[in-house]
């Protein structure tokens, strides 16, 4: 545990020093993009895009204030972005948390906010004390409720405390409409040890309950820092990819597993070509491939363990249900804990955009050539007085009235900016800031 803390702290300080020396904004930590919703981060805050007539709106929840140490204070932030600016907030959350999940339910306006990490830092007689543990609490936020007292409610208790897990809405099968939570890590209150989890849970919004233990089979391999992506084959299956396994903080995994919602079972998926965690897994809408990009080979934060290697998963061509991972072009800049989104409009239609992750650069992946190209635009420098790793929490917003689409990069470690990427002009512009300390 101490070794992990030191390694993480050194990584943060190295990146902060680099940002100060260059005067440029650097990339930040994020988590995984799921098709049909926004990028979201369980590394710290979450950014979740709403659906239906509210596709121009996203909700930011939780996060942490970055201090000198790796762990700092958790937040109960709830911020609403609508169109081109902040809307009225119905916050705060019922519980302070980061490294949680915020999953859009089938009604497209309600979020399930589950688990996460809680940390509190305070000083007594000039001595700094930090308490931290993982949470088993969950809450519902319904943006359609105008009264904040009705917009927030408890959503029961997870069977196991967890953070840095994944959460997916099931769209077919006997559990359609429920949320599948997989893996993560667990640190109990008052303890210093951390376990990596193989357990899975189901939340039922109909009766606001979590299914009894054993209802969903466990993963074969315990992991956190993984991705969980819905396959675009009409089956509603979910592929869990990579992550960190073993004894915390763990080693990167090469293993994938596939959940079938029709029979509530897990099967082994194809092995990755390169073990990794803190990567992105992006569905390429034109061909249904899953592009797995970057990640870390040996550390949690952006740093020396970052990799350029990329690969994609597709059918093997034999007519069987088996999938295979195949190599594709490498990133120009190694990165982990970054964000990725598939562009379906504009001059770079049908390309994947990768943002941040230890760098202020952005790259585009051409699914036809399998090659990456660095964009001419970088993430904007931070405002005066701000520092830290650059924005990474990402949403792909649509204006329902005009069809205009923009990519939004939100906050980051010590960054208050909101940056917008225009699919028409192909540039990032800093357009707004948080009014208080931003999610990290």
Secondary structure by P-SEA (a helix, b strand, c coil): caaaaaaaaaaaaaaaaaaaaacbbbbbbbbbbcccccccccccbbbbbbccccccbbbbcbbbbbcccccccccbbbbbbccccccccccccccccccbbbbbcccccbbbbcbbbbbbbbbcccbbbbbbbbbcccbbbbccccccccccccccccccccccbbbbbbcccccccbbbbcbbbbbcccccbbbbbccccccccccccccccccccccccccccbbbbbbcccccbbbbccccccccccccccbbbbbbccccccccccccccccccbbbbbcccccbbbbccccccccccccccccccbbbbbccccccbbbbbbccccccccccbbbbbbcccccccbbbbccccccbbbbbcccccbbbbbccccccccccccccccccccccccccccbbbbbbcccccccbbbbbbcccccccccccccccccc
